[in-house]
């Protein structure tokens, strides 16, 4: 029995998300988080050396554990100035689903993944999230300001 749900709500990811939810956002493999929401994650959770040590590639997900909460970093492109391909974005979501299942994550809060500086279309992002996570026992909440 799948309990997958996906909703989008207006609010601040860092303020309004359920404290038990894992968080996720997109970054580049070079781990340069200098703009956008990635900069907010960097300031809040630090951990660049921990992420580097995981040696993750494009299409994979690195993560930190902070105050009993997983922070997932979807690696969707090689360099900070690149744009992710739809294929690499989807690969990173598949890896995220596998990690969520392995770590028994039941709630996931995300920004509008890949749509800001990365320029992916929101409808594409929502479609891929629904396709990848259908059949999974997870509640995903996407926040926008």
N, C-alpha and C positions, 0 to 999 in steps of 0.2 A: 504494500500500500504506500503510495507516494504522497507525501505532504508538502510538495513543492508549492511555494507561493512567491509571487513577485509583485511588488507595488512601488510606485514612485510618489514621493511626497516632498513638499517644500519644507526645508529646514536645514539646520546646520549639522552636518555629519558628526562633528566632534561634540556638539552640545546635545543634540536631540536623539542620537541613536541609542538603542538599548545597551546598557553597560555590559550585558552578557554577549552581545554580538561581536563576532570577529569583524575586522575592517579590511578593505582591500582597495587598492588603486594601482594605476599603471605607471611604470617607470622604464627607463632604458637600461640596457645591460651595463653601460658605463657607470651606473648608479649616481649620476649627477642630477640631483634633485634641487634645481635652482629657481624654479618658477612654478606657478600654479599651485594646485593642491599638494603636489609632491613636496614642495617646500614646507608646507604646513606639517605634513607627516614627518619630514626630516627633523624639524624643530621640536616636535612633540615626542617622537620616539627614538631619535638618534639611531645608533646601531649600524652605521655604514660598514664598519669592519666585520660585524657579524654577518651581514648580508653578503659581503665580498667572499667570506670564507665558504659560503655555500656553493660558489662557482656555478651559478645557474646561467643558462643560455636563453636566447630569445625563444619565446613560446613556453617557458617554464615559470614557476612561481617560487620566489624566496619568501621567507617569513621570519618574523620576530615574535616572541612571547613577552608581553608587557602587562603586568598586573592581571594575570589569568585571562588575558585576551590575546588572541592571535591577530597579528597585523600582516596581511598578505601583500606582496609586491609582485604584480603581474609584469613580467618582462616582455614587452610587446615590440621592442625595437632595439637596435644595437647602440646607437648614439643618441644623445639628448636632442640633437637637432633633426633627427630623422622623423618620418611619419610611419606609424605601424601599418602593415598590410592587414587586410581583413583576415587573411589566413593565420598570420601570427597572433592576432588578437584572439581569434577563436581557439588556437592551440593553447594559449595561456589560460583561457577560461576552462578548457577541458582539464588542464593540470590543476586548476583551482578546485574544480569539482572533486577530482580524485583526492586532493589534500583534505578538503572539507569532510569527505566520507571517512578517510583514514583517521582524522583527528576528532571525528564526531562533532563537527561544528553544525549547529542547528539554526543559527541566525547569522546573517551576513549583512553588514551595512556598507554601502558603496556610494561614491559620488557618481555623476554621470560619466562612467568609465569611457576613456578614449575619445570623448567628444570635445574636450576643451582644446588645449594646445595641440593635441594629436589629430584633431579634425575628422574623426569618424562620425558618420551620420547617426543620430540618436535612434532612429528607427532600426537601423542595422544592429546597433548595440543591443537594443531590447530584444530583437528577434533572436540573436545569437544566445543571449542569456537564457531566454525561454527554451530554446532548442537544446542547449547543453545541459541545463539543470533539470529539465522535465524527467521525472522518475526518481529524483533525489529527495531525501527528507530534509529540506532546507527552506528557510524563509529569507528571502532577499528583499532588502529595502534600499531603494536608490534615492538619494537626497539631492536636491538642487536648491540654490539660494534664490 
